[in-house]
Structures are given as structure tokens and as C-alpha cells.
Amino acid sequence: MKISIQLLFAGGAVVSTTHGAHDQQHQDGNYKVVDDMVLIANKDNDEDRTLFNQARNLAFQPSVDDRQADVWNKIKTMEDYKGGRIYTDNNGDGPTLSNFHYILQPIWWSDQNSADPSLKMDMSNTESVMERNLNYYRDMSWNKMDVTYNILAQQQLSVSSVNPSWSDTEAAARALIESQGYIEGVDFDGIILIYYVAQNGPFSGHGGWGNVNGPFTWMSFDTDFAVTRHEIGHNFGHPHHMSNSFGYRDSRPDVPPPPYDGFDMMSGGNGYAISDFAAASKWFFNWLPDSSIVHMQPEGATDECPTCVKSGTFTLFAFDDSSKPPSSSKVMGIHIPITVMGSRVYSYWLSYRVGNDAVKGLSVHVSWFDLGGIFGASYDSMNYDAFGNTDSTADSFVVEDTCYHISPAPYVKDRDILSVDAVQPVVCVDAINSGSDVTVSVEFLNPSNPPQKQVEVVEDLSLTCSESGSSLSSTIVDGSKYNLIHVTGTGGDGEVSLSMCPTTGSSDTVATAYFFDDYPTSPIMYGAPAAYGSFKSLSSSMLDCCQPGTVISADGGTVVKITNNRNDFLHLNEIEIYDGDGENVALNGKCYSRNSGWGGDADCLNDGQKGTYPTTCNSHSSWTDPGNYDFCVLPSVVDIKSIKVYPWVDPNRLWMTDRLRDLKVEVFAQVSDLSTIADNNNEGAVSTFYGLLASYPLSFTSSDYGPKEEQLSLLTEFTCPNTGSSQPPSFSYSSDYGNTWILVPPSETSSTASGLETTVSLTCSLSECGVNQYLDSAEGTCVQCPANQFAEAGSTSIADCTTCPAGTILAHPQATGCSLNSDYDEITSATGWRIWAPDYMTDAGWKWDVEELEFFDNVDCLGSPIDPSAGTAIDSANAGGGWGPENAFGSWIWGGRANSDGVFYLGKDFGSTTQVVRCIKLYQVTASGATEVRVQAYDDQEDGWVNAWIETDIDSTLAVNVIRLEYSSVTAAPNATPTSQPTKGPTDAPVETPIVSPSASPTALSTKSPISSPSCASLTNKQVCNQTYGCVFARKKCKVAPSDTKCRTFTKKRRCKRRGCIWQKNNKLCVGKWI
């Protein structure tokens, strides 16, 4: 049985969450998120196969030539999955998820006393929760969706509270509801089981659990709105959505662990009042119509997607504003399909939220739909964290006036590296109309023809990783320029370690290195922030690296810290910091609290709003910890002249101000790197403060609570805080896909001196190589397998490299499997001929039954076939006795089976005899045939089979399919013998002179076609169609042939020929058939 359950645990009192300002959303219940767990069986359909073996199966390695056609053909089937009474099509706009009706069944466990009045559930709060839920889903869908319900009387369940299980409780609940006369699919669509917490087992804690893309939810009593809408979201097909993070290295092949996406109800954003499903999900449910979506792909408009564009500028309106429904004039999402694998469709989505903190900028996701199930699909996604070097997703968004290259996510690269490499969007946020819309420009990166660099890279260093360890020691780079280090050959588990120190500058000089898995396209090619697209970073300051005892000059301070010397709370209203011009520079800074509670918010310390509680907000520590502190960090060095501090003042509780009677104010030159602090309200005492420049005591009491200002004169130097044992900051980065790029942009500094320098030291070591590589024992480095050969990760010898099966190629050095070869050679004679097909191109998948296979030496299959007794019949495998390959050339049936590569083939080995083949007749058993075949010839020079033709127009329902090897550069082979003896002379003597003299010049240009010709669509015969000017037989239909101009846009042979064009082999050019 396939199980897919999402769990949200809760319990205790209301406490602060990551989004502490939104805790009021939980105050109607007593829930808090303490853990997120996932139990999904058969994930990614891997079953018992490893990811590597799954990918080796040809079915999991689509050809990139067919990428967009395959994915759009699958997208067009999505509506077929939306069925049942929960979907309606009232306006002819397609199936819309419009209603889901729950039965809520409150229960006693079998070992509980139903007569005990204390165990009687009061469902009034639950009813209120369900009403709120109904209204929320209506708002989220713009009144297209109703989540209705009815609450049954409390009943005794036949399951004990001692370790109840998922399956036992669901089965017992269904039986209980059925016994009351309710029928699923008629009276209800889903069940919510409400219970008192069990003694042990999965239901022993407060909270909720829900099937993903299923109809069942478990909820502890008493219910909570936020938890309920979340669990119903699981039923609607949503697991917990994560972020495209560095953590995937440890979780692969599964989605990475938290951080969550953070901004919708299914991904850690449930504390927000508005945290709608993603735009992609709303589009699938048809709450967001297709007219409000822009579809994009690198190819632009195609037959499969005529509305697709490959570039453009668009205004994206918010998709989560219930007061502004979609319309044909409002774009609310940009959809960029990537690939399809089985029933899973991968895409990029660009969208804009305004209901919560995502309002800061453009949201970017890689998403996938797993088609099937009650709701038609389950939907999952990973958020692209633009500033990926921090641990927080609060800075995920592409901000105004920047461009972001959406580099391939490792999760998708592991599954289809060819397609994800072919689809690399670049989005520029031109403008943000906060709370309403964003304007974006989108194009696609061509890695083989990238744009010009927007920044100058002065150092381009490289290091090749090795088993014994390689290094780049104490290299000095220009600290005022961009520097790039490329570490290659990192294999399957390379560890790149960097240490770094700025060696010249001032006390505030900070050098930062950003780690990338791919070339840092966003910052270098588009001038974006250096962090865009990175996964980690390392920062190092002059203070980190100065020599013990040396004196550091200071032009001013950057940090003001206020500490409570007492073991008591700290709560302040405002901190003002003035420079020599009398400007309050604190307004430009960022403030932090060691910890926060009781509604405290560190951002209030420099918001410019001064007053008393509760009119203005304040900082407030969570408890009476010793040494509670707040601090504010300025963006640059300031010669601070005075500091003015405003305490928390509650006119009704002035005694609280007495807590502040023993404070200390300090000014520091610098503070350690704060970029990894996820929540400025809970800094967690991880910061280190450097260079004390001023300090003074401060006191407030219940009778002395006015603001207090202190004039300052800062020290101009301080002693290096390091000791003899101090080491420069370093970081170790787990490389992925064989490469690591390290970008060191210009250092941040207030120094105006020239000659900034930074010293970097780098090492790299590995223990095993990646896929399609082997470890060279002599050099200790990873070597790529020879062309068209693959190997498992960890291979140690060239002998571990295996050639791809005939008919396939290794289309990418890091592909996890071989792909179908979409090219063929024009071959007319060979010593062996066969037809070939992978298992997924057959009707049954596990068998291919052929009644007869005939080879002909002429392109029209005229006359008798090549002697069926010639040569030796060969096949991939067969059903055994009486079903061998010889039957296809005799009087019975070949019962074909695939070989270990998942491939079928059938043909003849003619030994040393060269045989001309120009046409094949294939007789298949109905519903047991192939739908596409490759004709392969044996190449004696290459000692292997190669494609000689690809036939896509196989109809397995026909008695016979004729496969003509119609090469553009080959004339028809002559008959073996002439039809009759030639005549001895001409029938009539030629005319000696012209009857009429020709005119001096032609009257008009001759036409290339008859004045009147039949419509291409009216022609059903393939041969007649192809001989009619202007027509071409393609994809089983006679169509108007594409123009020469159109044909010349096709760069792949297979695509060229499938569109009805002619592929010129010599110059590799696609041209029109009728020029």
C-alpha cells in the first residue's frame, strides 16, 4: 500500500516562531510547530532500484531534442487527471476544483468511558475553525472553491488509545461512518478524525496529520485554524515545500531538509494570516486561469506550445490578493517547463506574493506535479534562495534592479541533466510596485554563447582536486577587484577548504568569498549582488587576521551595544546614534536582540517611532537572563558624537523601568559576521564584538525614565584582539558535480587607501570520483571515461567504463544514463541489419511480437524481399522455445523480449556478405508491437551497430508498416535485372529542326507547381503526399510543408526531418523540401 502522510505536531502554550510578529494567528488554539515529518512510500517511483540504476534505464533519460514536445504533450493531458464530483466545468473553462466535503467524526478511544462528561467534546470551536477554513479557501480561490463539512455526533472508535496506528484508525473510522449510512463520493469526499491524544504512538501529541493527495486527516482535540488549513492542504496534494539548499548533499536523492520555503501554509509560512498555495498549484486547480499565465521556453513558439515565448517584459500581479481576482489582462505567473519523467512534470515558476513578507521581491521556484490521485496531482516545489549563502530564506527574493540566473538545481540535475541544462532562464526585476505587482524581463541563457561580463575579473585562478590533496597556498589577490577561483576535478565527494585574510585596509575591511556549484553567472554576467546563486560564504575581517599585540587604527565605530548588567529583562524603545553633522545614522542600520519575547521586536529600536507602550513597539528580552543585550550595526564606519537612548515606558507599569537601572553602553569598531543569523530578534549570543572605542554607564528608573543622551569622543585605535593561537577564518565546502567556483568580490571597507590585498589559501581532496569517471591511481585525479562510456561513481579503473548500448549515447559528461541517439547515418549497405526499440516504445513494455520482417533492396519495397534464408537471425531475447528470431523470417511469430538494457531488437547477421537494404516491411501482432523503431546497420569499421534510419510513424494497429530509408543524397538503387530487353533503336526519328522558333525571352517565369493542386490535408497516401508540391507527410498526416526559412531554424537532424524538412549531411543544415 502506498502511504503518503504529512505531520504537524503541536502542543504546549503559544510561543514565538520564526515569524514571531504573526503569532496571533495561533492564539485561538494552543499549537506550536515543533517538528515536521514526512512518510512517503515509493518516493520518486524508485521502488527497489537505486537512483543510479533507475537513471540507467533508458526510460529515465529522455532525448533533449524531444524535451519541449514531450513535456507539453504531458501538460496537455493534465485535465484528464481531474475527475469526480470535486471538479466542475461550469463555464467551459476546463475542470475546476470547486468543492470538497468533509465529514468530521469526533471519537472516544475504545478504552475511554463515553459516559464521562469530562470526555465529551464541545465542537463549537471546531465549527468556528471549519467556517474560517471555508472562508479562507474561498478567498484563496477567488470564490471558486468551497471546503464544506458536517460534524457528526461523537462516537466510540473500535481502536484503543494504546499505540493506535495510521491504518487501524483510518479503517475503523471509515467503518464507523459507513455504519451511520454515509457513502463516500456521495455524501462526503474526505474524513477528519478528531480524538483525544493517545497514550502513545503517533497520536500521543497534539496536532494534525494529513494524507498527501488523499481524503483522510487526523486532528487532536481541540482543533486550531492554522493547523487545520495546513492539514487540508496536505489532502489537496501538498507536502512540505523546501528550499533549493546546500543540504541536498546530505539528503539526496530525497528533497533537502529544512530550511522550508517559508512563505506559504505548506512550507513554514503557516503563521502568516495570508499564506496561499503557490501560483502553480492555483493554476492546476484552475483557480488561476491559463490566460493569466505566461508560458516560456528557449524554443519560443512551437507546434506543441504556439503561445510560448522565449523572451519578454511582463508585469506580474500578486496571485494571493483575494480582493483582486485574475483577468485576461493580468499576468499572475510565468511558467517555464523543464522536463517530464513518467507522470512527473518539472517546471520553473516566477510569481509575486503580497500577503506576507514575500512582498520584498520576486519569488522563484522549481516545481513538479506528480499526476494522478484524488486531486489529479500532488504538487511540490523548492524555493530558489537568491541570497543562498545565508541560512535564512527571508532574503530569498530577487530584488529590484537586479538580474538572477536560475541555475540548474542539483535535485533536477540528478534526474535529467540534459533538459535542465537546456533551460536556464535569466530574470531581471525592473520595478516593484510593493503590494501590487512587479515588472520583470525574462530571457534564456545560452551557455555556449553567454553575454558579456558586466564586472572585471582580475584574477582567474584554478586548482585541480586530487586524492592526496592539492593546494593553492597564500596567494595574494587584489582586494579592490573581483577574483574568481575555479576548483575542478572534485569527483564525487571533493572537499574544498578555504582560508582568507585581508592583509591591508582599515579596521572595518571585510573580505567575503562566495561558493557556487556553477559559474557565478548572475554577479559576473549581469552585475548582480555577489551572493546571487551561491550556497555558502566565508567572511574575514582585518580584525580576524591581525597579529597579536599590533595596534589597529579606527576611523570610527560601527556597533552600539546596550547590556543589562542585572539578571533581569531588557526592554528599550529607541536608540539614536548621531554623527558630526547631527544626523541620526541609526535609521540606516540594523538592530538585533540577544533574545526576544513578550512581543519584543529588535526592528523597533531604530524605526524612528518614540513613545510609550502600547502606542509604539519596543524590544523585549524573552526572560531574565544575565547579560541580556541589544545592539545596532551601522552600514559603515561613523565617527559617533552622541548616543540617545529611550527606555520602554508603560504609564500603567512604571515599575518595569526599574529593571533598567544598571545598563552599560558600548561602542565597538566591528562585530563578527552577522549574515548567518536567521532572526535578528534572536541573535543567540553568537556575535563577537571587536575594538572597544567608548563605554559608559546608563540608568533608568520608575521616576527617571526620560531619554538620555551622552556626548562621546571615540578612541582612534585599539589593540588587535587575537591571541597567538588564533587562526584565520576558514570554511570547508562539499563540492558537487565535479566543480566549485569561489567568487571573491571587492572587499567592504571605509579605507580610501589604494592597494587593498587579500591572501587566500585553498586545499582540495577527494576519496572517490563521480559518475562516468575513474580514479587514476598514478596521479590521484579523476579521469573522464572515453567518449560514449559511463561508469558508476567510485570507479577506480578505465575497465569500469562501459560503452552505451547501440542506439544510445552519453549526451552529457555527467549524465546518469545513456540517452536515445536522435541522429542517424545514411547507410545503404552493411553486413548486418536490425530493427531496434527501447521497451517504452512498445505497446506492452515487456514484449514485442513480430509476425514477419522483410528487407528489400529498393526504397519502395517492390518485388521480392531479400532471401529470408540468407544470414543468421538475431534478437535481443525471446520467450523461449518456438518463439525465436528465425520465426520472423519464416512462418511463425517472434516472441520478443528486452535485454538487460531494456532494449528490443530483431534482425539478420549476414556474416561477411554486404547487403543493400533500402526498405523494410514490418508485420506486428496488434497491441504487441512497437510505436517507433530505429533501423540499425552493423558498421564493420566501428565494430558496432549504428542508426541508419529513425521511423516515428509506426502504427502498431496496422497489419504491415513500410519503412523506407529515403535519404536525400542517395538515388534509388537500380533493379537487379532490367524489366525487358532494350529496343534496338528509337521509335521515331528525331525532328531535324524546331517546328517553331523560340521567343527571344520567356513570357513569364515558370511556376514550380501546377496552377491547381489538391489540398495537402486531403491527401492520405504518404507517397502521393510527398510527391505533391508544397506538401509533406509528417507525423502520420499530410501537411503544408514548412518554409525554407522555418526549416533553417532547426539545428538537430531528427527535429529537421520530423518537421518535414531535408537534412543536408555535409554542411549539417536543415532546408526546406520545396525551395
KOLKE-600062 format. One record per residue (C-alpha): residue in one letter; x, y, z. Coordinates in steps of 0.2 Angstrom, whole numbers, plus 5000, padded with zeros to 4 digits. Example, Ala and Ser with C-alpha at 12.3 -4.5 7.8 and 13.67 -1.06 7.14 Angstrom:
BEGIN
A506249785039 S506849955036 
END
This chain:
BEGIN
M500050005000 K500650174996 I500750295011 S500950475010 I500750565026 Q501250745032 L501350785051 L501250945060 F501550925079 A500951045091 G500751075110 G501051175125 A500751365126 V500951495112 V502751535109 S503751635097 T504051555080 T505151615066 H503851745061 G503551805079 A502651955073 H501251845067 D500951735082 Q499251805084 Q498751685071 H498951545083 Q498151625098 D496451545095 G497251375100 N498751315109 Y499851255095 K501651275090 V502651195077 V504051085085 D504450965071 D504050925053 M504050745047 V503650665031 L503250475027 I503050445009 A503250275002 N503950234984 K504650414983 D505050464965 N504550294960 D506250224964 E505550074972 D506949944975 R508150024962 T509550144966 L509450314959 F510950264948 N510150104941 Q508450194938 A509350334928 R510250194918 N508650134912 L508350224895 A506550274900 F507350394913 Q508450484900 P507450574888 S508250654872 V508450834874 D507950854856 D506150804861 R506150894878 Q504851034874 A503750924864 D503750784877 V503450904892 W502050994883 N501150834877 K501150784895 I500550954901 K499050944889 T498550784897 M498350864915 E496450894913 D496250704910 Y496850684928 K495550794936 G493950694938 G492550664950 R491250774958 I492650884966 Y492950954949 T491751054939 D491751144922 N490351264923 N490951394910 G491851284898 D493551344905 G494051174910 P493951064926 T494051174941 L494251114959 S492651184966 N492151084981 F492750964994 H491550905008 Y492250835024 I491450735037 L492150775054 Q492050625066 P492450655085 I492850495094 W493250415111 W494550285110 S493850115114 D494650115131 Q493950285136 N492250305146 S491050385134 A489950425149 D491250535157 P490750715155 S492450775155 L492750675139 K491350755130 M491950855116 D491251035113 M491351055095 S490851245094 N492751295092 T492951165079 E491451235069 S492151405071 V493851335064 M493051255049 E492051415045 R493651515045 N494451375034 L492951385022 N493151575020 Y495051565018 Y494951435004 R493551544996 D494751694997 M496251594991 S495251534976 W494351694972 N492651614977 K492951464966 M493251334980 D492151284994 V492851165008 T491251115016 Y490851005031 N489650925043 I490150875061 L489450705067 A489050655085 Q490450595095 Q490650405093 Q491650265101 L493050205090 S493550025090 V495350065092 S496250085109 S497250235114 V498650125117 N499850145102 P498550165088 S499150165070 W498850255054 S497950115045 D496950055061 T496250215064 E495850255046 A494950085043 A493950105060 A493450275056 R492850235038 A491850085045 L491150195059 I490550325046 E489850195034 S488850115048 Q487950285050 G487350275032 Y488650395024 I489350345007 E491050415001 G490950504985 V489050534988 D488850605005 F490650665008 D492350675000 G493550665015 I493650625033 I494350725048 L494550615063 I494550715080 Y495250625095 Y495950655112 V497850625112 A498350445114 Q499350365127 N500750335115 G501150305096 P500950445083 F499350515091 S500150545108 G500550735104 H499350875099 G499250925081 G498750865065 W499150745051 G498550735033 N498750615018 V499550705003 N498350694989 G497250594999 P495550605008 F496050575027 T496550695041 W496950665059 M496650805071 S496850815090 F495550895101 D495451045102 T495651105084 D496651255078 F496351355062 A498151375056 V498451185059 T496851135050 R497051235034 H498851165034 E498250985035 I496951005022 G498251075011 H499150905013 N497550825007 F497450934992 G499150864987 H500550974995 P501950905005 H503151025015 H503951135002 M505851155005 S507251274998 N508551234985 S509851224998 F511651165002 G510851025012 Y510350924997 R512150854998 D511650755013 S509850705008 R510050664990 P509050584981 D507650654993 V507250834994 P508350935006 P507950955024 P507451125031 P507551275028 Y505751275022 D505251395008 G504451495022 F503051595014 D501551485011 M500551375023 M501351215017 S503151275019 G503451355036 G502351515032 N500851455042 G501051585054 Y500551725042 A498751775040 I498951755021 S500051615015 D499151545000 F499651394989 A500851434976 A500351514959 A500751344951 S499551254962 K498151384959 W498451364940 F498251174941 F496651184951 N496051314938 W495851454951 L497151544941 P496651534923 D497951494909 S497551664902 S498451744917 I500051634914 V501451674903 H502251514896 M504051524891 Q505351414884 P507051434875 E506251374858 G504951514859 A503351464850 T503151284844 D501851174837 E501651104855 C501551274863 P501151404850 T500851534864 C502551514871 V503851654870 K505751654873 S505951824880 G504951974885 T504552104898 F503052074909 T502052154924 L501752014937 F500252054948 A500051974965 F499251804965 D498751804983 D497651964984 S495851904986 S495252074983 K496052074965 P495451924955 P496351864939 S495851934922 S496451904905 S497452074906 K498352024922 V499851914922 M500051824938 G501351694935 I502751644922 H502851454919 I504451384911 P504351194908 I505951094910 T505650914908 V504450764910 M504950604918 G503550474919 S502050564926 R503050694934 V503250874926 Y504650984931 S504551174928 Y505151344934 W503851464941 L504051654944 S502751744954 Y502451884967 R501651874984 V501052024994 G500151945009 N501651925019 D503551955020 A503751895002 V503252064996 K505052114996 G505352044978 L505151914965 S504951734970 V505751594960 H505351404962 V505751244954 S504151144955 W503450974950 F501750894948 D501550704951 L500050674940 G498650554947 G497750534963 I496150604970 F496550784966 G497350754950 A499150784956 S500250814970 Y501250974969 D502951004977 S504251144975 M505951214981 N506151394983 Y507651474975 D508551574988 A509351714979 F510551754993 G510851574996 N512451605007 T511351645022 D510451515032 S508851615031 T507551615017 A507051795022 D508251855009 S507651734995 F506951864983 V507551944968 V507552124972 E507352274961 D508652324948 T509552154949 C509552004937 Y509551824943 H510151674933 I509151524938 S510551394938 P510051204937 A509551144954 P510550984959 Y508950894963 V508350914945 K510150884938 D510150714946 R508650664936 D508850744919 I510450844917 L510150874899 S508550964900 V508951064915 D510551124906 A509551174891 V508351284901 Q509251414910 P508151574912 V508851744917 V507551864926 C507852044929 V506752134941 D506452304933 A505252384945 I504252334961 N502652414965 S502652354983 G501052274987 S500352264970 D501552204956 V503252184949 T503952214932 V505152084925 S506152044910 V506551864906 E507651784893 F508651624892 L510551594894 N511451514880 P512951434889 S513951424873 N513651604869 P513551694886 P513351884887 Q514752004890 K515452014908 Q514752164917 V516252164930 E518052144928 V518851984935 V520652024938 E521251854945 D520651694937 L521451554947 S521251374946 L521551214956 T521351034951 C520750924966 S521750764970 E521550604981 S523150654991 G522650834992 S523150984981 S523351164987 L523551344982 S524551424996 S524551605002 T524051684986 I523851874986 V522351944976 D521852124973 G520552164987 S519852304977 K519352194962 Y518352034958 N519351874959 L518751704954 I519451534959 H518951384949 V519251214958 T519051074945 G519050884946 T518250874963 G517450704959 G516050634969 D516550694986 G517850834985 E518050945000 V518651124996 S519451215011 L519751405010 S520551515022 M520651705019 C521351865026 P521352045021 T523052105024 T522852295020 G521552415024 S520652485040 S519852405055 D518152385045 T518952305030 V518052145027 A518352015013 T517051895008 A517151734997 Y515551654989 F515451474985 F514551414969 D514251244961 D514151334944 Y514951484936 P514351634945 T513351704931 S512251824940 P513651934948 I514951924934 M513751924918 Y512352034925 G513152134938 A512052064952 P512452054970 A513951934973 A512951824984 Y511651784970 G511651604966 S512951554980 F512651414993 K513951475006 S515051615010 L516651655021 S516951825028 S518551885035 S519052055043 M520652145047 L520252105065 D520151925062 C521851925054 C522852055063 Q524452005073 P524351995092 G524852155100 T524852255085 V523852425085 I522352445073 S521852615068 A520052665069 D519152805060 G517552775070 G516352645076 T515052535068 V514152455083 V513252525098 K512852395111 I511752415127 T511952275140 N510952255156 N512152215170 R510752145181 N510051975180 D508452055173 F507452095157 L508052225145 H506752325135 L507152485125 N506052595114 E507352685103 I509252705100 E509852865091 I511652875085 Y512253045079 D513753095068 G514653255067 D513353335056 G511953295069 E511153155058 N510353005067 V511352875057 A510552735067 L509052745055 N510152675041 G510752525052 K510152355058 C509752315076 Y509752145085 S509252075101 R510151935110 N508351855113 S506551915111 G504951885119 W503351965125 G503052055108 G504852125108 D505552175091 A507352225088 D506752325072 C505852445084 L507552505091 N507952615075 D506252645067 G506152825072 Q504552795082 K504652855100 G503352855113 T502552745127 Y501852575127 P500752515119 T500752655106 T502452615100 C503452455099 N504952405109 S506252275111 H505952155125 S507052005130 S506251845132 W506751815150 T507851875165 D509451815158 P511051885164 G511852005152 N510352025140 Y510852155127 D510352245111 F511452315098 C511352415082 V512552395067 L512952545056 P513252505037 S514852595038 V516152675050 V515452835058 D516352955070 I515052945083 K514753105093 S513253065104 I512052925108 K510252955114 V509352805122 Y507452795125 P506852665138 W505252565137 V503952665147 D502252595151 P501252735161 N500252595170 R501852495175 L503252615178 W503952495190 M504552405174 T505852545171 D506752505187 R507352345178 L508552465168 R509452545182 D511152465178 L511452475160 K513152485150 V513352575133 E514752525122 V515452575105 F516452445095 A517452465079 Q516752295072 V515652145075 S515851975068 D514951915053 L513051935055 S512551865038 T512151685045 I510951755059 A509251705053 D508251805065 N508851975072 N507651955086 N508651805092 E510451835089 G510851695102 A512451775109 V513451715094 S514251885089 T515951935094 F516252125096 Y517952195092 G518852365096 L518052445111 L518152635107 A516952705121 S515952645136 Y514852725149 P513552685162 L511752715159 S510252715172 F508352725170 T507152715185 S505252725188 S505552915192 D506852945180 Y506352875163 G506653015151 P507852985136 K509653015140 E510953075128 E512853055130 Q514253155121 L515653045115 S517453055109 L517952895102 L519652815103 T520652815087 E521552655089 F521452485098 T522552335101 C522252185090 P521152065099 N521951905093 T523051785103 G524551685097 S523351535094 S522151625083 Q521951555065 P521251655050 P519451615046 S519151465036 F517751365028 S517651185020 Y516351165006 S515751004999 S515951014981 D514550944969 Y514550894951 G516450904950 N516751094951 T516751234964 W516851414959 I517351544973 L517051724969 V517951854980 P517252024976 P517952194981 S518152205000 E517052315010 T517952455018 S517952635023 S519852645019 T520252765005 A522052695003 S522552604987 G523252434986 L522052334996 E522652154996 T521851985002 T522851825005 V521951665001 S522451485004 L521551344996 T521551154998 C520551014989 S520550824992 L519350684987 S519150504990 E518050444975 C517650504958 G515950554951 V514850464938 N515750424921 Q517450454929 Y518850334936 L520250374948 D521950374940 S522950284953 A524650364947 E524050544948 G522650534961 T521550634950 C519850594942 V519850554923 Q518350554912 C517850394904 P518150384885 A516850454874 N515150374875 Q515550274890 F514850284908 A515350224925 E514650224942 A515350344955 G516850274964 S517550184949 T519450154950 S519950094933 I519650134915 A519049954914 D517550014925 C516950114910 T515550034899 T515050084882 C513250144880 P512150024871 A511950034852 G510750164848 T511150274863 I512450404868 L513150484883 A512450654879 H513250744894 P514850704903 Q513950694920 A512350614914 T511750474925 G511250374910 C511350354891 S510050444880 L509250394864 N510350444849 S509250554838 D510450554824 Y510750434810 D512050404796 E511450374778 I511950194776 T511350084761 S512449934763 A513149834778 T513449664784 G512049664797 W510349744798 R509149754813 I507649854820 W507849924837 A506749994850 P506850034869 D505449954880 Y504450114882 M504250124864 T503249964863 D501449944867 A501649814881 G503349874888 W503849694891 K503649604874 W503749644856 D502849514844 V503349524826 E502449404813 E503649444799 L505149564795 E505649584777 F507149684770 F507149754752 D508549824741 N507449964734 V506650114743 D504850064738 C504949884744 L504549824727 G504749644721 S505349504732 P506149534748 I507949494751 D508149304753 P507449264771 S508549114772 A510149224770 G511149264785 T510849224803 A509349284813 I509749384829 D508749464843 S508849544860 A507949404869 N506449294867 A505049194876 G506049034873 G505748884863 G504748914847 W504749104849 G506549134842 P507049274829 E507049144815 N505149144816 A505049324809 F505949264793 G504849104792 S503149054796 W502849094814 I503049244827 W504549314836 G504049324854 G505249464858 R505949514875 A507049654880 N508849634885 S509649694902 D509749864895 G507849874892 V508049864873 F507249754860 Y508049714843 L507749594829 G508749574813 K510049474802 D511849454803 F512449424785 G514249374790 S515549444778 T514249474765 T513749664762 Q511949684760 V510949834752 V509449874762 R508350024757 C506649974763 I505849864777 K504149784779 L503649764797 Y502249644802 Q501749664820 V500449574831 T499149704836 A499349784853 S501049694855 G502049804843 A503249954843 T502750134840 E504450194835 V505950104828 R507750134823 V508450044809 Q510249994813 A511649934802 Y513249854808 D514749964805 D516249844802 Q517549984804 E516750044821 D516349864826 G514649914832 W512849954827 V512450124821 N510750204817 A510350204799 W508550274800 I507350334813 E505550294809 T504250384820 D502750344810 I502450164816 D500650124818 S500649964829 T498749934824 L499149914805 A499449744798 V501049804790 N502149954791 V503350004777 I504950094782 R505850174768 L507650234770 E507350394760 Y508950484760 S509050654752 S510850614745 V510550444738 T509750394722 A508650254720 A509550084718 P509350004701 N508449844699 A509449694699 T509049654681 P508149754668 T506249734666 S506449694647 Q507749694633 P508149874627 T507449924610 K508749924595 G508350104590 P507250244593 T505450234590 D505450384578 A506750484571 P507050654579 V506450814571 E507850894562 T507351074566 P506251154578 I504451174572 V504351354579 S505751474583 P505851514602 S505451684608 A506951804612 S506451794631 P505151694641 T503551774643 A503551744662 L504451654675 S503851474675 T502951414691 K503651274702 S501951194704 P500351164695 I499151304694 S497951194703 S498451064716 P497450974729 S497451024747 C498850944757 A497650894771 S496550804759 L497950684754 T498050524764 N499350424754 K501150464760 Q501950434744 V500750544734 C500850674748 N502750684747 Q502650704728 T501450844728 Y502251014728 G502151114744 C501550964754 V502550844766 F502050684776 A502550714794 R501850634810 K500650524801 K499750674792 C499950764775 K500350944779 V500851104771 A502751094771 P503751214782 S504651354773 D506451354770 T506651494782 K505751394795 C506751244792 R508351334794 T507951374812 F508051184816 T509851134821 K509550954825 K509450824812 R507950724820 R506950884823 C507350944805 K506650784797 R505150764809 R504550934803 G504650884785 C506250974781 I507850904772 W509450874782 Q511050914772 K512350804780 N513850884773 N513551054780 K512351004794 L511051114788 C509151094788 V508251164772 G506551164765 K505951024754 W505151134742 I506351284739 
END
